[in-house]
């Protein structure tokens, strides 16, 4: 925890002064707070993170992290806490042991929570597209529908709509069931 000796001057300074574990994100200079995730939400995060981690570790592809873990897309106005984060070994330098992830992950997965559909489907999708996140998946825990997006010439294209699974382009269409 960082002690405050002078008033914060930037939104990022406010964000960095929040207690560890605070569920908060900064998107384009605005802080968004979230309630704790539901058991249904956490169950899906656990199943997907476990399956993807096993796949990644066996093949030595990189590392998988899960929320809350700060991802600083830039150092001034955008820091997020995606539910599941994949960082390839080629990008391992963006993982800073004591301060989070500073850079663009290879894959981000978000599980919808009650009341946050627009946040995930619109606001964060636009943010991830803007920063060039190669692959992004959204999971609806109520319907088990998943929607995948891959970056093509700087724009997201839908890469799949599935039920109860994710089929990652980054992992040669490997399926991860939840």
Secondary structure by P-SEA (a helix, b strand, c coil): ccccccccccaaaaaaacccccbbbbcccbbbbbccccaaaaaaaaaaaaaaaaaaaaaccccccccccccccccccbbbbccbbbbcccccccccccccccccccbbbbbbccccccccccaaaaaaaaacccbbbbbcccccbbbbbbbccccccccccccccccccccccccccc
